[in-house]
Amino acid sequence: MFPTPIEKTSRSWQLTYQSLLPLALIMWLLPLIAVAIFSIKPAVDFTQGNYWGLPSSFELFANYGQVFTNSDMPRYMLNSVLITVPTVIGAVALSCLAGFALGIYRFRSNIWIFFMFVAGNFVPFQILMVPVRDLTLDMGLYNTKTGLVLFHIAFQTGFCTLFMRNFIRALPFELIEAARVEGIAEWKIFWYVVIPLMKPAIAALSVLIFTFIWNDYFWAVVLTQGPESQPVTAGITSFNSQFRAAYHLMSAGSIVAALPPVLMFFLMQKHFIAGLTLGAVK
Amino acid sequence: MTSSPAVPDTTPPQRSWYKRNEIAVTPWLFLAPAILFFAFYVIWPIYQSIVISFYDWDGLGEARFIGVENYVELMDDSAFEVSLWNNLKWLLFYLLAIPGGLFIALFLNQTVTGIRIYKSLFFFPFVLSQVVVGLVFSWFYLPNEGLLNGVLGLVGLGPVNVLGDPTMATYGIIAAGLWPQTAYCMILYLTGLNAVDPEQIEAGRLDNAKGWKMLWYIIIPQLKPATFIAFVVTIIGALRSFDLISIMTNGGPFGQTRVLSFYMFEKALSEYGFRMGYGAAIAVVLFLIMLVFIAYFLWSMWSEEKGR
């Protein structure tokens, strides 16, 4: 193991390390801790210039209550869910199919189709912006959740296919050959042999795509406007103009908006990290 | 066999066309939905954007073909020049996330109690939306209320108005972007460090390799896959930077924090007018920059595929 395990070092360095850890963590999360403190302060602290002192009263419930009852926040949160969940299902489904095709079968254009997905996934979004917005307008899907979902599915399919294909490549190919010898239809091999083996990959991708889509801002701004379809990332800006300079409420709002992917991460950590490392760093 | 019905038929009954070509056809059936979606929403729009960049178009009326005029105009556009330079700064300084991530990973690669929680909490900023990161940091930087100036004040420095200063603002935003990106690189390296061959480390120790030498000659070469992914995601992240700029400064002060992706959006979709053609031309430039990296990434992946 590198660096040298702490147990094998001098006692004094062990103690230094133990005390350095929490200190480093606090430094690292300082901006976030500041926002968390803001969000439980009463408004009066800000008018009196008590930014960094202790809160003069504990207003957690009042502030977060305001966010949920006195703004469009619940609406935006619901929109985010309605955009994120179908996208995850769609992108994972499409990429399971495509990943199976590219991972199992050998045909001449295989690698080129694979590279098309990979390259498309690396493209800067901005080159898609004008045509995709136009397409969405033409289909009458501008400012709808459906329009956003369809685009997200298509774009995420690139990354997901890359991931799935590499995962399927690493499965033991003998399994598929054995099934073929038994005369099992190809789609049955997919459904009964490969899909059960892909469960970890599906879990990892779902968590990852959930986070990516929940956190998307660019496409939310390009393809939607207004509380009836905007997700929370875009909604937070109008929330902030509603509560201009009310830092306690803006902080509480941001924390609420950030919470679902954070929960997802802490609950599904193992899958999340497996997804991030693309399974390539084992 | 049709000519001699008397002979007993030993060949199996004629199978359907699909059955006979199953292995050749199935991959295409499986690929069809993904390819259709991807071609419709990603590949075709890239081509369309390139076409639109040769037109003068407000997004509603008739588009007028003007050849390379948009690109000629770009050459004299000082805002474009600023954006291009800022993109370069982003590319360069964003890469600090890689050594930064490696450093934190080395720091955390221990087995003391509670280290798992520390690792997750260090990684935590990456899970936040860039919008939230942007808000958090713009409050952190606030001239009066912000914590940064609070801390600077304690040591007798400041106050500084990071986002209000044209020369400092871009670096302030990049610093905010580095926060989640470093966390990402850290997790890549933590997973990579797990896979480092302990025997090689032991062998290195016997040869008296320690500290920096050990890191440079034994550890880092073995972390190559992690470094590659870190490099890919950081470059992409740098060139896609949009959310942070839009949230933290909206391009200001005096347009000094614009990057290509943001300037493109401004030209095509904001109150500055709907110049779709001009916006598309900016996007094409960004795409060409990206293409250099995409080609390199694909080439590396291809040589690895061949090696298998």
Boltz contact constraints between the chains, C-beta under 6 A:
constraints:
  - contact:
      token1: [A, 2]
      token2: [B, 201]
      max_distance: 6.0
  - contact:
      token1: [A, 2]
      token2: [B, 219]
      max_distance: 6.0
  - contact:
      token1: [A, 3]
      token2: [B, 106]
      max_distance: 6.0
  - contact:
      token1: [A, 6]
      token2: [B, 110]
      max_distance: 6.0
  - contact:
      token1: [A, 6]
      token2: [B, 112]
      max_distance: 6.0
  - contact:
      token1: [A, 21]
      token2: [B, 118]
      max_distance: 6.0
  - contact:
      token1: [A, 25]
      token2: [B, 121]
      max_distance: 6.0
  - contact:
      token1: [A, 28]
      token2: [B, 122]
      max_distance: 6.0
  - contact:
      token1: [A, 31]
      token2: [B, 136]
      max_distance: 6.0
  - contact:
      token1: [A, 31]
      token2: [B, 137]
      max_distance: 6.0
  - contact:
      token1: [A, 31]
      token2: [B, 140]
      max_distance: 6.0
  - contact:
      token1: [A, 32]
      token2: [B, 136]
      max_distance: 6.0
  - contact:
      token1: [A, 34]
      token2: [B, 147]
      max_distance: 6.0
  - contact:
      token1: [A, 35]
      token2: [B, 136]
      max_distance: 6.0
  - contact:
      token1: [A, 51]
      token2: [B, 145]
      max_distance: 6.0
  - contact:
      token1: [A, 52]
      token2: [B, 150]
      max_distance: 6.0
  - contact:
      token1: [A, 94]
      token2: [B, 33]
      max_distance: 6.0
  - contact:
      token1: [A, 94]
      token2: [B, 34]
      max_distance: 6.0
  - contact:
      token1: [A, 97]
      token2: [B, 30]
      max_distance: 6.0
  - contact:
      token1: [A, 98]
      token2: [B, 31]
      max_distance: 6.0
  - contact:
      token1: [A, 98]
      token2: [B, 34]
      max_distance: 6.0
  - contact:
      token1: [A, 100]
      token2: [B, 30]
      max_distance: 6.0
  - contact:
      token1: [A, 101]
      token2: [B, 27]
      max_distance: 6.0
  - contact:
      token1: [A, 101]
      token2: [B, 30]
      max_distance: 6.0
  - contact:
      token1: [A, 101]
      token2: [B, 31]
      max_distance: 6.0
  - contact:
      token1: [A, 105]
      token2: [B, 27]
      max_distance: 6.0
  - contact:
      token1: [A, 115]
      token2: [B, 298]
      max_distance: 6.0
  - contact:
      token1: [A, 119]
      token2: [B, 294]
      max_distance: 6.0
  - contact:
      token1: [A, 120]
      token2: [B, 42]
      max_distance: 6.0
  - contact:
      token1: [A, 122]
      token2: [B, 236]
      max_distance: 6.0
  - contact:
      token1: [A, 122]
      token2: [B, 294]
      max_distance: 6.0
  - contact:
      token1: [A, 124]
      token2: [B, 239]
      max_distance: 6.0
  - contact:
      token1: [A, 124]
      token2: [B, 240]
      max_distance: 6.0
  - contact:
      token1: [A, 124]
      token2: [B, 286]
      max_distance: 6.0
  - contact:
      token1: [A, 124]
      token2: [B, 290]
      max_distance: 6.0
  - contact:
      token1: [A, 126]
      token2: [B, 261]
      max_distance: 6.0
  - contact:
      token1: [A, 126]
      token2: [B, 264]
      max_distance: 6.0
  - contact:
      token1: [A, 126]
      token2: [B, 283]
      max_distance: 6.0
  - contact:
      token1: [A, 126]
      token2: [B, 286]
      max_distance: 6.0
  - contact:
      token1: [A, 127]
      token2: [B, 46]
      max_distance: 6.0
  - contact:
      token1: [A, 127]
      token2: [B, 49]
      max_distance: 6.0
  - contact:
      token1: [A, 127]
      token2: [B, 283]
      max_distance: 6.0
  - contact:
      token1: [A, 127]
      token2: [B, 287]
      max_distance: 6.0
  - contact:
      token1: [A, 128]
      token2: [B, 45]
      max_distance: 6.0
  - contact:
      token1: [A, 130]
      token2: [B, 49]
      max_distance: 6.0
  - contact:
      token1: [A, 130]
      token2: [B, 52]
      max_distance: 6.0
  - contact:
      token1: [A, 130]
      token2: [B, 268]
      max_distance: 6.0
  - contact:
      token1: [A, 130]
      token2: [B, 276]
      max_distance: 6.0
  - contact:
      token1: [A, 130]
      token2: [B, 280]
      max_distance: 6.0
  - contact:
      token1: [A, 131]
      token2: [B, 45]
      max_distance: 6.0
  - contact:
      token1: [A, 131]
      token2: [B, 48]
      max_distance: 6.0
  - contact:
      token1: [A, 131]
      token2: [B, 49]
      max_distance: 6.0
  - contact:
      token1: [A, 132]
      token2: [B, 45]
      max_distance: 6.0
  - contact:
      token1: [A, 151]
      token2: [B, 41]
      max_distance: 6.0
  - contact:
      token1: [A, 154]
      token2: [B, 37]
      max_distance: 6.0
  - contact:
      token1: [A, 154]
      token2: [B, 38]
      max_distance: 6.0
  - contact:
      token1: [A, 154]
      token2: [B, 41]
      max_distance: 6.0
  - contact:
      token1: [A, 157]
      token2: [B, 34]
      max_distance: 6.0
  - contact:
      token1: [A, 157]
      token2: [B, 37]
      max_distance: 6.0
  - contact:
      token1: [A, 157]
      token2: [B, 38]
      max_distance: 6.0
  - contact:
      token1: [A, 186]
      token2: [B, 22]
      max_distance: 6.0
  - contact:
      token1: [A, 186]
      token2: [B, 26]
      max_distance: 6.0
  - contact:
      token1: [A, 215]
      token2: [B, 129]
      max_distance: 6.0
  - contact:
      token1: [A, 217]
      token2: [B, 131]
      max_distance: 6.0
  - contact:
      token1: [A, 217]
      token2: [B, 243]
      max_distance: 6.0
  - contact:
      token1: [A, 218]
      token2: [B, 242]
      max_distance: 6.0
  - contact:
      token1: [A, 233]
      token2: [B, 129]
      max_distance: 6.0
  - contact:
      token1: [A, 233]
      token2: [B, 131]
      max_distance: 6.0
  - contact:
      token1: [A, 254]
      token2: [B, 132]
      max_distance: 6.0
  - contact:
      token1: [A, 254]
      token2: [B, 135]
      max_distance: 6.0
  - contact:
      token1: [A, 258]
      token2: [B, 128]
      max_distance: 6.0
  - contact:
      token1: [A, 258]
      token2: [B, 132]
      max_distance: 6.0
  - contact:
      token1: [A, 261]
      token2: [B, 127]
      max_distance: 6.0
  - contact:
      token1: [A, 262]
      token2: [B, 127]
      max_distance: 6.0
  - contact:
      token1: [A, 265]
      token2: [B, 127]
      max_distance: 6.0
  - contact:
      token1: [A, 273]
      token2: [B, 187]
      max_distance: 6.0
  - contact:
      token1: [A, 277]
      token2: [B, 188]
      max_distance: 6.0
  - contact:
      token1: [A, 277]
      token2: [B, 191]
      max_distance: 6.0
  - contact:
      token1: [A, 280]
      token2: [B, 225]
      max_distance: 6.0
  - contact:
      token1: [A, 281]
      token2: [B, 191]
      max_distance: 6.0
  - contact:
      token1: [A, 281]
      token2: [B, 192]
      max_distance: 6.0
  - contact:
      token1: [A, 281]
      token2: [B, 225]
      max_distance: 6.0
  - contact:
      token1: [A, 281]
      token2: [B, 226]
      max_distance: 6.0
  - contact:
      token1: [A, 282]
      token2: [B, 195]
      max_distance: 6.0
